[in-house]
């Protein structure tokens, strides 16, 4: 089973051209997160998502966004997967589940073993394990996540130089890259192509199934 890959932080029409050429499994939009330089509005996400190739799953990345907003974007088909990257808890997920059937990723900052234990208890469809400051290019101690037994995304500090080694060691269900496929702060066509080719050429976890697209 090939390793799936998400290219995150898309914000320009040319970014969509790059991912359509490369063919990742997921394309991420950081929605309503003003502190992120990759922030886009819901309207911008709608426009960019409509440009994606049909076999690429659009993902909305949110930080403590009202459940109604996330559900509306899922139900309207602007995104097909929602990534929760703030302090969302199980009560939040239950409320969101009451509004939409869309699949969810919950992100966790991994600094110690207890963080992984908490992630494993998440009721989200997938978990994403990160350094804790998404998009910074910082990695964490991969020794903490060498035996994850559920579908999970590896993020944090990944680039074309370490991607194959990370997959070979950890066997994640999917990998998530943002700053690692940028040059001078903007998505880079060749880096995206290389990262997708590397991920799809490596065997990842067979656990779980890809959200329907």
For each residue, the residues with C-beta under 8 A, 3 or more apart:
1: 203 204 205 206
2: 199 200 201 202 203 204
3: 167 172 173 174 175 199 200 202 203 204
4: 24 25 26 173 174 175 199 204 210
5: 24 25 26 174 175 176 177 195 196 199 200
6: 24 25 26 27 28 59 153 174 175 176 177
7: 10 19 22 24 26 27 28 177 178 181 187 192 195 196
8: 27 28 30 38 59 61 134 135 176 177 178
9: 28 29 30 36 38 135 178 179 182 187
10: 7 15 16 19 27 28 29 38 40 48 187
11: 15 29 30 38 39 40 44 48
12: 15 16 186 187
13: 16 17 48 51
14: 17 18 187
15: 10 11 12 18 19 48 187
16: 10 12 13 19 20 27 48 51 52
17: 13 14 20 21 189
18: 14 15 21 22 187 188 189 192 193
19: 7 10 15 16 22 23 24 27 52 53 56 192
20: 16 17 23 51 52 53 56
21: 17 18 189 192 193
22: 7 18 19 192 193 195 196 197
23: 19 20 53 55 56 196 200
24: 4 5 6 7 19 27 56 192 195 196 199
25: 4 5 6 56 57 174 210
26: 4 5 6 7 56 57 58 59 81 174 176
27: 6 7 8 10 16 19 24 49 52 56 57 58 59
28: 6 7 8 9 10 58 59 60 61 83 176 178
29: 9 10 11 40 44 45 48 49 58 59 60 61 79
30: 8 9 11 33 36 38 39 40 61 135
31: 39 40 41 42 45 60 61 62 65 73
32: 39 41 42 62 63 65 69
33: 30 36 38 39 61 62 63
34: 39
35: 39
36: 9 30 33 39 135
37: 185
38: 8 9 10 11 30 33 135 178
39: 11 30 31 32 33 34 35 36
40: 10 11 29 30 31 44 45 48
41: 31 32 44 45
42: 31 32 45 46 69 73 78
43: 46 47
44: 11 29 40 41 47 48
45: 29 31 40 41 42 48 49 58 60 73 78 79
46: 42 43 49 50 76 78
47: 43 44 50 51
48: 10 11 13 15 16 29 40 44 45 51 52
49: 27 29 45 46 52 58 78 79
50: 46 47
51: 13 16 20 47 48
52: 16 19 20 27 48 49 56 58
53: 19 20 23 56
54: 213
55: 23 213
56: 19 20 23 24 25 26 27 52 53 213
57: 25 26 27 80 81 210 211 213
58: 26 27 28 29 45 49 52 78 79 80 81
59: 6 8 26 27 28 29 79 80 81 82 83 105
60: 28 29 31 45 70 73 74 78 79 81 82 83
61: 8 28 29 30 31 33 83 85 134
62: 31 32 33 65 69 70 82 83 84 85 86
63: 32 33 85 86
64: 86 87 88
65: 31 32 62 69 70 86
66: 69 70
67: 70 71 92 95 96 99
68: 71 72 99
69: 32 42 62 65 66 72 73
70: 60 62 65 66 67 73 74 82 84 96 100
71: 67 68 74 75 96 99 100 102
72: 68 69 75 76
73: 31 42 45 60 69 70 76 78 79 82
74: 60 70 71 77 78 79 80 82 100 102
75: 71 72 99 100 102
76: 46 72 73
77: 74 80
78: 42 45 46 49 58 60 73 74
79: 29 45 49 58 59 60 73 74 82 102
80: 57 58 59 74 77 102 103 211 212 213
81: 26 57 58 59 60 102 103 104 105 211
82: 59 60 62 70 73 74 79 96 102 103 104 105
83: 28 59 60 61 62 104 105 106 107 128
84: 62 70 88 92 93 104 105 106 107 124
85: 61 62 63 107 128 134
86: 62 63 64 65
87: 64
88: 64 84 92 93 106
89: 92 93
90: 93 94 122 123
91: 94 95
92: 67 84 88 89 95 96
93: 84 88 89 90 96 97 104 106 122 123 124
94: 90 91 97 98 123
95: 67 91 92 98 99
96: 67 70 71 82 92 93 99 100 104
97: 93 94 100 101
98: 94 95
99: 67 68 71 75 95 96
100: 70 71 74 75 96 97
101: 97
102: 71 74 75 79 80 81 82
103: 80 81 82 125 126 211
104: 81 82 83 84 93 96 124 125 126
105: 59 81 82 83 84 124 125 126 127 128 153
106: 83 84 88 93 119 122 124 126 127 128
107: 83 84 85 127 128 129 130 134 155
108: 115 116 118 119 122 127 128 129 130
109: 115 130 131 132 133
110: 115 116 119 129 130 131 132 140 141 144 145
111: 115 132 140 141
112: 115 144
113: 116 117 144
114: 117 118
115: 108 109 110 111 112 118 119 144
116: 108 110 113 119 120 129 144 145 148
117: 113 114 120 121
118: 108 114 115 121 122
119: 106 108 110 115 116 122 127 129 152
120: 116 117 127 148 149 150
121: 117 118
122: 90 93 106 108 118 119 127
123: 90 93 94
124: 84 93 104 105 106 127
125: 103 104 105 151 208 211
126: 103 104 105 106 150 151 152 153 173 174 208
127: 105 106 107 108 119 120 122 124 148 150 151 152 153
128: 83 85 105 106 107 108 152 153 154 155 176
129: 107 108 110 116 119 140 145 148 152 153 154 155 156
130: 107 108 109 110 133 134 140 155 156 176
131: 109 110 134 136 138 139 140 155 156 157
132: 109 110 111 140 156
133: 109 130 136 138
134: 8 61 85 107 130 131 155 156 178
135: 8 9 30 36 38 178 179
136: 131 133 156 179
137: 156 157 159 179 180
138: 131 133 156 157
139: 131 142 156 157 158 162
140: 110 111 129 130 131 132 144 156 157
141: 110 111 144
142: 139 145 146 166 169 170
143: 146
144: 110 112 113 115 116 140 141
145: 110 116 129 142 148 152 154 170
146: 142 143 169 170
147:
148: 116 120 127 129 145 152 170 172
149: 120 207
150: 120 126 127 207 208
151: 125 126 127 173 174 205 207 208
152: 119 126 127 128 129 145 148 172 173 174 205
153: 6 105 126 127 128 129 172 173 174 175 176
154: 128 129 145 158 166 167 170 172 174 175 176
155: 107 128 129 130 131 134 158 175 176 177 178
156: 129 130 131 132 134 136 137 138 139 140
157: 131 137 138 139 140 162 180
158: 139 154 155 162 163 166 175 176 177 180
159: 137 162 163 177 179 180 181 191 195
160: 163 180 181 191 194 195 198
161:
162: 139 157 158 159 165 166
163: 158 159 160 166 167 175 177 180 195 198 199 202
164: 167 168 198 201 202
165: 162 168 169
166: 142 154 158 162 163 169 170 172 175
167: 3 154 163 164 170 171 172 175 198 199 202 203 204
168: 164 165 171 202
169: 142 146 165 166
170: 142 145 146 148 154 166 167
171: 167 168 203 204 205
172: 3 148 152 153 154 166 167 175 204 205
173: 3 4 126 151 152 153 204 205 207 208
174: 3 4 5 6 25 26 126 151 152 153 154 204
175: 3 4 5 6 153 154 155 158 163 166 167 172 199 204
176: 5 6 8 26 28 128 130 153 154 155 158
177: 5 6 7 8 155 158 159 163 180 181 195
178: 7 8 9 28 38 134 135 155 181 182
179: 9 135 136 137 159 182
180: 137 157 158 159 160 163 177 191 195
181: 7 159 160 177 178 187 188 191 192 195
182: 9 178 179 185 186 187 188 191
183: 186 188 191
184:
185: 37 182
186: 12 182 183
187: 7 9 10 12 14 15 18 181 182 191 192
188: 18 181 182 183 191 192
189: 17 18 21 192 193
190: 193 194
191: 159 160 180 181 182 183 187 188 194 195
192: 7 18 19 21 22 24 181 187 188 189 195 196
193: 18 21 22 189 190 196 197
194: 160 190 191 197 198
195: 5 7 22 24 159 160 163 177 180 181 191 192 198 199
196: 5 7 22 23 24 192 193 199 200
197: 22 193 194 200 201
198: 160 163 164 167 194 195 201 202
199: 2 3 4 5 24 163 167 175 195 196 202 204
200: 2 3 5 23 196 197
201: 2 164 197 198
202: 2 3 163 164 167 168 198 199
203: 1 2 3 167 171
204: 1 2 3 4 167 171 172 173 174 175 199
205: 1 151 152 171 172 173 208
206: 1
207: 149 150 151 173
208: 125 126 150 151 173 205
209:
210: 4 25 57 213
211: 57 80 81 103 125
212: 80
213: 54 55 56 57 80 210
